[in-house]
Amino acid sequence: NYVWSPTTGLNTNTGPTVIVRPTATTTYTVTSTAPNGCTGTSAITVSVNPKVTVSLKGPVCTGNGPLEAVLNN
């Protein structure tokens, strides 16, 4: 038996494998319980990087040469 928390960003909160899609850096904890009643706990932190903003310098025209892009986070 496996129970994950918090449930935010999880596809399910039970089972040995989950898919996480957090919108902010989150520490997930899983607690497993064996048939004999023994329990174990482990944690993992999933880091979410800030969104990147792309801006183009100068006019964008069809057929023009190279384009300069500026990336910021």
Secondary structure, DSSP 8 states (H G I E B T S, - for coil): -EEEE--TTBS-SBSS---B--SS-EEEEEEEE-TTS-EEEEEEEE------EEEEES---TT----EEEEE-
